[in-house]
Amino acid sequence: MVPVYTPITESEAAVISAMLEAYEVPFFIRGGSFSKLYPGMQIKDYNTQTFMVPAEHYDFSRELLSEFINPSKEELAVLPKWSLLRTLRILFEAICYGWVIPGRRWDKNDK
């Protein structure tokens, strides 16, 4: 199995899996269930999803997913741009809610 594409959103993953099933391309979603357990900021090989296909179906699946792999200039124009407000919101959520940082939560009584 070789990696073909890593979707950005859950809806994109649903569309891609439906498309591959419709064309009877065997596939496996690496990290498919684990990414639902730890939502939030996506960290490569931790909570991202990657579509894996057999090597003999690689070229055909790349052709099927060409719209996702190589988006047009119009589609790229609507992607969110960097902004100070968005960055501050992410920092606020990380500091106050701790949703960005996976792992052990410290207890005040733990010394």
Secondary structure, DSSP 8 states (H G I E B T S, - for coil): -EEEE--SSHHHHHHHHHHHHHTT---EEETTTHHHHS-SS--TTTT--EEEE-GGGHHHHHHHTHHHHS--HHHHHTS----HHHHHHHHHHHHHH--SS-S----TT--
